[in-house]
Amino acid sequence: MMIRSKRRDAQAIAHHYDVSNEFYALFLDRRMVYTCAYYRRPDGDLDQAQEDKLDLVCRKLRLQPGERLLDIGCGWGSLVMWAAERYGVQAHGVTLSAAQAEWAQAAIRRAGLEGRARVEFRDYRDLPADLLFDKIAAVGVIEHIGRRNMPPYFARVHELLKPGGLFLSHGITREKHYQRTSAIAFLERYVFPNMDLDDVSHTVDVLERASFEIVDVEGLRLHYARTCRQWVERLTANADRARAIVGERVYRTWVAYLAASSVGFAKRWTGLYQVVGMRPDPAVIGGQPTTREAIYAPAPRPAALARVS
């Protein structure tokens, strides 16, 4: 695969994500989260599971009030809004989808989070060179980067992150001994024009070569199998409305893609990993919690954080 241009990336993202905000609302949760949910109960509700995923990301990043968070590929702004409201950070999201950015900006205004949260229609590579963040998240981005594009991608993330800061990469992976199938060809042609899945061991290797210290790795494959199953159930339950919005062909394509994805995760053909890396700070020895217990502590209250900020 060749190094892709910004224009090609923008076209590919628009192909998938600018289908229609109204269409995605038919099967996503109330916060419009289009990535793997986190089910604390195996039979959990999608809305709650997506909120639990947003919180899991914030906890793994050890967000603190007043910190600056960058969300690369922020979608409809769900993590940006959650982090600003619940953790008191200054949250900045960027997306290559104009439809997502417009929806997120309106949602931020409705929630009264202007000044604490913002979403831009912008390529992360075009962020100012001197802009630095305490924490960076990229949820559902690495699938679109491509194996050969990872070194410059992680290098840019490293530049944007303050020394001692944490970076969380959440993305779909393939088996190490992957072989191309007709299902992959279908997805590349009709659903994800720039899809290029990597195996997690290679991702970790490239992160380390980019001078990140790996501090946490967690597999969430079965969570994504259930997420996709709930998405396809919700979409088919709204079949008539979906057809009216996007037409028969797009509706059938998305049903096939979501159903096949659920099976793929269940059968171990694809995986989902969250990898947390730290940009080391030469002036600080240690500083990171030595256990994962804080991730599962009681959640902070938004009202209390509002008083702090």
Beta strands, then each sheet from edge to edge (+ up, - down):
strand 1: 68-72
strand 2: 90-95
strand 3: 117-121
strand 4: 133-139
strand 5: 161-174
strand 6: 213-219
strand 7: 270-278
sheet 1: 3+ 2+ 1+ 4+ 5+ 7- 6+
end
